[in-house]
Amino acid sequence: MDSQIQQALGRLHRQGQTVSLATLKGQLSGSYPMPVLIQAIKHYKQNPDSVLQLSPEVTDVPPVAEPDDRLARLERQIQALTARIEQLEAERR
């Protein structure tokens, strides 16, 4: 199991949050295939202690972007894509 997934599972456990596909994906900064995440959740739910032992608490890992930061980044991306679409449509005329 990937160390970032283990750390994310450990954070969710320590925060008392329910481990689900959505909460796990929210803790990860990278993209992982769905089957990998589902397998990690199954493994955690069958034996949480084994996953938590593999996941030491790491304090120097940068935190996942706050929802407001992610929202602002997505809004900027939408604006850029919209501008690009408008430019392409104008060139096509």
Buried (B, 14 or more C-beta within 10 A) or exposed (E): BEEBBBBBBBBBBEEEEEBEEEBBEBBBEEEBEEEEBEEBBEBBEEEBEEBBEBBEEEEEEEEBEEEEEEEEEEEEEEEEEEEEEEEEEEEEE
